[in-house]
């Protein structure tokens, strides 16, 4: 899951998702298309009742780690779960806002 020779990504991007089917695909694409690529991308569906989970599963990228809560636990507990799983030196909190930009472009 790492693009880094040491086996550890320098950045962990954490995205909690709850009922965001309208925006989640665009947000995921925006993050995956960053020119900075040394990151793991932890996406946690927080018990969505819409088609967010289907949208998340439609992506396939070795940097992605996807999980699903059985029921809605809220943004903070879900984000904390992602932080506990993260292996990066730095953590970026991402939302499902369209055209998310992490500011990690290396150009």
Secondary structure, 3 states (H helix, E strand, C coil): CCCCCCCCCCEEEEEEECCCCCCHHHHHHHHHCCCCCCEEEEEEECCCCCCHHHHHHCCCCCCEEEEECCCCCCHHHHHHHHHHHCCCCEEEEECCCCCCCCCCCCC
